[in-house]
Amino acid sequence: MASLTCSFVSKASSRQRKGRGGRCQQGICYSLVSSARFDALKDFQDPELLRTPLEELCLQIKLLSNIPIGEFLSKAPSPPEKVAVRDAILGLQRIGALDASEQLTKLGFVLGKLPLEPRLGRMVILAISFGCLDPILNIVVSLGYRDPFLIPLDNKSRNECNAAKLKFSGNTNSDHLCNIFALKEYENVVKSRRDGGVFSFCRKHHLSSSTMRMIYGMKKQVLDNLYTLRL
């Protein structure tokens, strides 16, 4: 699943929110930014096509048509820079998703069907061959969304959070191993179906329950896709 990173809105978006707040009755709208920050905001938000990586979009274009990728994207209302399109195509060719003539390979077809960034999808495909799908998939879905651990404000909670990370990583200081075992333990709690078990587990280990629920859902979705593709 592709997701946009959090960023400040534009001035136009801020004013639009003010307009929405006044539809029912008169009131006051507060924007939680300083005056200096507001003055530095862009007048209008950049189109999403100019803010996201193009590799996944390029694969979708090739799945739907045989039109050259650059020609297809040039018809967009706000087309991306040619150098960005070129880099995306080269990146897909480098991982074997496109051939030299920009045609989909068998790997590219599979990657286009997975709800993952192409390089992460390739990790999953290789993990099947090496017999280590579950731990690699735990890493991939964690990288594909965001860090599941909360960021405590006080020193005591911060130390407890670091201790939880160290425990999950087996004292290796590896973020990847930490995510593998954190998600594995979360799955065990979900499958046990204990009342309040998920929230208690997340609170004890300083994990975001909403993030863990999203990551777990992503993992199940990818497994369903792999089953559908008979991989």
C-alpha positions in Angstrom: 0.0 0.0 0.0 1.4 3.4 -1.0 0.9 6.2 1.5 1.8 9.9 1.5 4.1 11.3 4.2 2.7 13.8 6.6 3.5 17.4 5.6 2.1 20.9 6.1 -0.9 21.9 4.0 -1.0 24.8 1.6 -2.5 28.2 2.3 -5.4 27.4 0.0 -6.1 24.1 1.9 -6.0 26.0 5.3 -8.5 28.6 4.0 -10.7 25.8 2.6 -10.9 24.2 6.1 -11.9 27.5 7.5 -14.7 27.6 5.0 -15.9 24.1 5.9 -16.0 25.0 9.6 -18.3 27.9 9.0 -21.0 26.1 7.0 -23.1 25.2 10.0 -22.7 28.4 12.2 -20.4 31.2 12.8 -17.2 30.5 14.8 -13.4 30.8 14.9 -11.0 28.5 13.0 -7.5 27.9 14.5 -4.7 26.7 12.3 -2.0 25.0 14.5 0.9 26.8 12.9 2.8 30.0 13.8 2.3 33.1 11.7 5.8 32.7 10.3 5.1 29.1 9.3 1.8 30.1 7.7 3.5 32.8 5.6 6.1 30.2 4.5 3.4 27.7 3.3 2.9 27.2 -0.4 0.0 29.0 -2.0 -1.3 25.7 -3.4 -0.4 22.1 -2.8 1.7 20.3 -5.4 -0.3 17.7 -7.4 0.1 14.2 -5.9 1.7 13.0 -9.2 4.6 15.4 -8.4 4.9 14.3 -4.8 5.0 10.5 -5.0 7.6 8.0 -6.4 6.7 7.0 -10.0 7.9 3.4 -10.1 4.6 1.9 -8.9 2.6 4.2 -11.2 4.8 3.2 -14.2 4.0 -0.5 -13.6 0.3 0.2 -13.5 0.6 2.1 -16.8 2.3 -0.9 -18.4 -0.3 -3.3 -17.0 -3.1 -1.2 -18.6 -1.6 -0.2 -21.9 1.3 -0.5 -24.3 1.7 3.3 -24.6 5.3 4.4 -23.7 5.4 5.6 -20.1 6.8 9.0 -20.9 4.1 9.6 -23.6 1.4 8.5 -21.2 2.5 10.7 -18.3 3.1 13.7 -20.6 -0.7 13.9 -21.1 -1.3 14.5 -17.4 -2.6 18.0 -16.4 0.6 18.5 -14.4 3.1 16.1 -15.9 6.2 15.1 -13.9 9.7 16.1 -14.9 11.1 14.0 -17.7 14.2 13.2 -15.6 11.9 11.8 -12.9 10.2 9.6 -15.4 13.5 8.4 -16.8 14.9 7.6 -13.4 11.7 5.6 -12.5 12.0 3.6 -15.7 15.7 2.9 -15.1 14.9 1.8 -11.6 12.4 -0.7 -12.8 14.8 -2.0 -15.5 17.5 -2.3 -12.8 15.3 -4.7 -10.7 14.1 -6.6 -13.8 10.5 -5.4 -13.9 10.9 -3.8 -17.3 13.1 -4.9 -20.2 15.2 -2.6 -22.4 12.2 -1.7 -24.6 10.1 -0.8 -21.5 7.9 -3.9 -21.8 6.8 -5.7 -18.7 8.7 -8.8 -17.7 7.1 -11.7 -15.8 8.5 -10.3 -12.6 7.1 -6.9 -13.5 3.7 -8.3 -14.0 3.7 -9.9 -10.6 5.1 -6.7 -8.9 2.3 -4.7 -10.6 -0.2 -6.9 -8.9 1.2 -6.6 -5.4 0.2 -3.6 -3.2 3.8 -2.8 -2.5 6.6 -0.5 -3.7 8.3 -2.5 -6.5 11.7 -2.9 -4.7 9.9 -4.2 -1.6 7.8 -6.4 -3.7 10.9 -7.9 -5.3 12.2 -8.6 -1.7 9.0 -10.7 -1.1 9.4 -12.7 -4.3 13.0 -13.5 -3.5 12.0 -14.4 0.0 9.7 -17.1 -1.3 12.6 -18.6 -3.3 14.9 -18.6 -0.2 12.2 -20.0 2.1 12.1 -17.0 4.5 8.8 -15.3 3.5 7.3 -14.6 6.9 10.2 -12.6 8.4 10.9 -10.7 5.2 7.2 -9.9 4.8 7.2 -8.5 8.4 10.1 -6.2 7.4 8.5 -5.2 4.1 5.1 -4.2 5.5 6.8 -2.3 8.3 9.0 -0.4 5.8 6.0 0.1 3.5 4.0 2.0 6.2 5.8 3.6 9.2 7.6 2.8 12.4 5.1 1.1 14.8 6.8 2.3 18.0 5.5 5.4 19.7 7.8 8.4 20.4 7.6 9.1 24.1 8.1 12.6 25.4 9.5 11.9 28.9 12.8 10.2 29.6 11.2 7.3 31.6 8.9 6.3 28.8 11.7 6.8 26.3 13.9 4.4 28.2 11.1 1.9 28.5 10.4 2.1 24.7 14.1 1.6 23.9 14.2 -1.4 26.3 11.2 -2.9 24.4 12.9 -2.4 21.1 16.1 -4.0 22.4 14.1 -7.0 23.7 12.3 -7.6 20.4 15.6 -7.3 18.5 17.2 -9.9 20.8 19.8 -7.4 21.9 21.1 -7.0 18.3 20.1 -3.4 17.9 18.6 -4.3 14.6 15.4 -2.3 13.6 14.6 -5.0 11.1 14.7 -7.9 13.6 12.8 -5.7 16.1 10.0 -5.3 13.6 10.0 -9.0 12.7 9.4 -10.2 16.3 7.2 -7.3 17.3 4.7 -8.2 14.5 5.1 -11.9 15.2 4.2 -11.4 18.9 1.3 -9.1 17.8 0.0 -11.8 15.5 0.1 -14.4 18.4 -2.0 -12.0 20.6 -4.5 -11.4 17.8 -4.9 -15.1 17.1 -5.4 -15.8 20.9 -8.5 -13.5 20.8 -8.0 -12.4 24.4 -10.3 -9.5 25.4 -8.3 -6.4 25.5 -5.1 -8.4 24.7 -4.1 -6.3 21.7 -4.4 -3.0 23.4 -2.7 -4.3 26.5 0.2 -5.7 24.4 0.6 -2.5 22.5 0.5 -0.3 25.6 3.0 -2.5 27.4 5.5 -2.4 24.6 5.0 1.2 23.5 3.5 0.3 20.1 0.8 2.2 18.2 -2.2 -0.1 18.1 -3.6 1.7 15.0 -0.2 1.3 13.2 0.1 -2.4 14.2 -3.4 -3.0 13.0 -2.7 -1.4 9.6 0.6 -3.3 9.2 -1.0 -6.6 10.1 -3.8 -5.9 7.6 -1.2 -5.1 4.9 0.5 -8.4 5.6 -2.7 -10.4 5.2 -3.5 -8.5 2.0 -0.1 -9.3 0.5 -0.5 -13.0 1.5 -3.9 -13.1 -0.2 -2.4 -11.5 -3.4 0.5 -14.1 -3.4 -2.1 -16.9 -3.0 -4.1 -15.5 -5.9 -1.0 -15.3 -8.1 -0.2 -18.9 -7.1 3.3 -18.0 -5.7 
